[in-house]
């Protein structure tokens, strides 16, 4: 069984998604560079984005609770907490950045784990080293964020989100290019087999 077949991909699927992976990687790298150049701005963008996500979540959860469980006090807990989190993040963004700093450190550690796992699975193919480096970088960023918390969160949250997005983008570009090469190598092998017959 070939590497491509082992993961359940055919050449056409690899070609299609490798281009989309490269485009997504370029976009992520560009957004990451913006975060690196304007880290405080990126910190507030992250906090506002989270606030609006919590607000939207509170509205949806509140609607579902009202329609299905309106007489259950416990069912209202989740939408109320989501609403409180949204309001706090919107009206106290500096404190929100500090809170996001802790969440970001946890995210970076989880991101590192998933990068290591994916690099291990993807290992024979081109681009696995970039994913491994991405995981190592995520661990380093998480440790730096935790050591300087909460005072450094204003700059570090935006900076680290920018750096993480940039390297995630670079890793996606490498994986997309590797997948494209893998697809063309697989296509050559299949054509050679057909010619032999």
C-alpha positions in Angstrom: 0.0 0.0 0.0 1.4 3.4 -1.0 1.7 6.4 1.4 -1.3 8.0 -0.4 -3.5 4.9 -0.1 -2.6 4.5 3.5 -4.3 7.8 4.3 -7.2 7.2 2.0 -6.3 9.9 -0.6 -6.2 9.5 -4.3 -4.1 11.7 -6.6 -7.1 14.0 -7.6 -8.0 14.7 -4.0 -4.4 15.5 -3.2 -4.1 17.9 -6.1 -7.4 19.6 -5.2 -6.7 20.1 -1.5 -3.0 20.8 -1.9 -3.9 24.0 -3.8 -6.5 25.0 -1.2 -4.0 24.2 1.6 -1.3 26.5 0.0 -3.9 29.4 -0.4 -5.1 29.0 3.3 -1.4 28.9 4.4 -0.6 32.1 2.5 -3.6 33.9 4.1 -2.7 32.7 7.6 0.9 33.8 7.1 -0.2 37.3 6.0 -2.6 37.6 9.0 0.2 36.4 11.2 2.6 39.0 9.9 0.0 41.7 10.7 -0.2 40.4 14.2 3.6 40.5 14.6 3.8 44.1 13.3 0.9 45.3 15.5 0.7 43.0 18.5 -1.4 45.2 20.8 -4.0 45.7 18.0 -4.0 41.9 17.4 -4.5 41.4 21.2 -7.7 43.5 21.1 -8.9 41.9 17.9 -8.6 38.5 19.6 -10.5 39.7 22.7 -13.2 41.3 20.6 -13.6 38.3 18.4 -14.0 36.1 21.5 -16.5 38.5 23.0 -18.7 38.4 19.9 -18.4 34.6 19.8 -19.6 34.4 23.4 -22.4 36.8 22.6 -23.5 34.8 19.6 -23.3 31.6 21.6 -25.3 33.1 24.5 -28.1 34.2 22.0 -28.3 30.7 20.4 -28.1 28.9 23.7 -30.6 31.2 25.2 -33.0 30.7 22.3 -32.7 26.9 22.5 -33.1 26.9 26.3 -36.2 29.2 26.0 -37.8 26.9 23.4 -36.9 23.6 25.1 -36.0 24.0 28.7 -37.3 27.4 29.9 -38.5 26.0 33.3 -35.2 24.5 34.1 -32.9 26.8 36.1 -29.9 24.7 35.4 -30.4 24.9 31.6 -30.1 28.7 31.8 -26.6 28.5 33.4 -24.7 28.1 30.1 -26.3 31.0 28.2 -26.0 33.3 31.2 -22.3 32.5 31.7 -21.7 33.0 27.9 -23.4 36.3 28.1 -21.5 37.4 31.2 -18.2 36.4 29.5 -19.1 38.4 26.4 -20.0 41.5 28.4 -16.8 41.3 30.5 -14.6 40.9 27.4 -16.4 43.8 25.6 -16.3 46.2 28.6 -13.0 45.2 30.2 -10.8 44.4 27.3 -7.4 44.9 29.1 -8.4 42.4 31.8 -9.9 40.3 29.0 -6.4 40.2 27.3 -4.9 38.9 30.6 -7.6 36.1 30.7 -7.0 35.3 27.1 -3.3 35.1 27.8 -3.9 32.0 30.0 -6.3 30.5 27.5 -3.8 31.1 24.8 -1.1 29.3 26.7 -3.4 26.3 27.1 -4.2 26.5 23.4 -0.6 26.7 22.4 0.2 23.5 24.4 -2.7 21.7 22.8 -1.6 23.0 19.4 1.9 21.7 20.1 0.6 18.3 20.9 -1.5 18.1 17.7 1.4 19.3 15.6 3.7 16.7 17.1 1.1 14.0 16.5 0.5 15.1 12.9 4.2 15.4 12.1 4.7 11.9 13.4 1.9 10.5 11.1 3.0 12.6 8.1 6.7 11.9 8.7 7.8 10.2 5.5 6.3 13.0 3.3 7.9 16.4 2.6 6.7 19.1 5.1 6.6 17.0 8.3 9.7 18.9 9.7 7.8 22.2 9.4 4.9 20.8 11.4 7.4 19.5 14.1 9.1 22.9 14.2 5.6 24.5 14.6 4.9 22.3 17.6 8.2 23.1 19.2 7.6 26.8 18.7 4.1 26.5 20.3 5.7 25.0 23.4 8.2 27.8 23.6 5.6 30.5 23.2 3.3 28.9 25.9 6.2 28.9 28.4 7.1 32.5 27.7 3.5 33.6 28.0 3.0 31.8 31.3 6.3 33.2 32.8 5.4 36.8 32.0 1.6 36.6 32.8 -0.4 38.8 33.3 1.7 42.0 32.7 3.0 41.0 29.3 -0.3 39.7 27.9 -1.2 43.0 26.2 1.6 42.7 23.7 2.3 38.9 23.9 -1.2 37.7 23.1 -1.3 39.5 19.8 2.4 38.8 19.1 2.0 35.1 19.8 -1.2 34.8 17.9 0.5 36.5 15.0 3.6 34.2 15.3 1.5 31.1 15.6 -0.7 32.0 12.6 2.4 32.8 10.6 4.1 29.5 11.3 0.8 27.6 10.9 0.5 29.2 7.5 4.1 28.3 6.6 3.5 24.7 7.7 0.3 24.5 5.6 2.2 25.9 2.6 4.9 23.3 3.1 2.3 20.5 3.5 0.3 21.7 0.5 3.4 21.7 -1.7 4.5 18.3 -0.3 1.0 16.9 -1.1 1.2 18.3 -4.6 4.6 16.6 -5.2 3.3 13.4 -3.7 0.3 13.4 -6.0 2.4 14.0 -9.1 4.8 11.2 -8.0 1.9 8.9 -7.5 0.5 9.8 -10.9 3.9 9.1 -12.5 4.0 5.7 -10.8 0.5 4.8 -12.0 1.2 6.0 -15.5 4.4 3.8 -15.6 2.4 0.8 -14.4 -0.2 1.4 -17.2 2.6 1.7 -19.8 4.2 -1.6 -18.6 0.8 -3.3 -19.3 
